[in-house]
Amino acid sequence: MMTPSPTVFIVDDDSAVLKSLARLLRSARLNVMAFGSPQEFLERHDPRAPGCLVLDLAMPGLNGLELQAALTVKGSAIPIIFLTGHGNIPASVQAMKRGALDFLTKPVNDDDLLKAVQVAIEKDRIARIARAELEDIQARLDSLTPREREVLTHVVSGQLNKQTAADLGTVEKTIKVHRARVMEKMKVHSVAELVHLAERAGIRAA
């Protein structure tokens, strides 16, 4: 399945700024979607869509920081580049602490914005790959039975089959069978690979 091309989402209540930014980004051969209010963006945005958000800070109703907070609640991790015409330092610090990627002052320099957008799109691409990998690892873990999950934690802690059998009150032959099933379901060929996947998933050794 092909991954859709990234889109730069712009949210600004100033229609002239919105048109100017959209024209600039499209001239750089980027896909653009423009919104005149945070509410409109929230209603129409699909968190699965790759790309980044260029967001005005000061807007009537829901402002940029409030939209950032609303997106976090929705589970959206889209990289955000804030624009402000006021040079509001406290707000920029707050935005960056909440995970904003950049903070540019209006009138924004074209090159600065294009560079920030490219960085944001690349960050989003890498983050999506990482999330997809974690989801795949979790799906493999979910396929394990409770006993296989127990065996997994013992294996990644470096225990021998004999030690695991003693801890779990069974025989070594049974542990070997469970261990083989764990390796098969986790789609790994070595304990080192298994340990790596377990670490990625945040599983602690027994």
Secondary structure, DSSP 4 states (H G I P E B T S, - for coil): -PPPPPEEEEE-S-HHHHHHHHHHHHHTT-EEEEESSHHHHHHH--TTS-EEEEEES--SSS-HHHHHHHHHHTT----EEEEESS--HHHHHHHHHTT--EEEESSPPHHHHHHHHHHHHHHHHHHHHHHHHHHHHHHHHHTS-HHHHHHHHHHHTT--HHHHHHHHTS-HHHHHHHHHHHHHHTT-SSHHHHHHHHHHTTPPP-
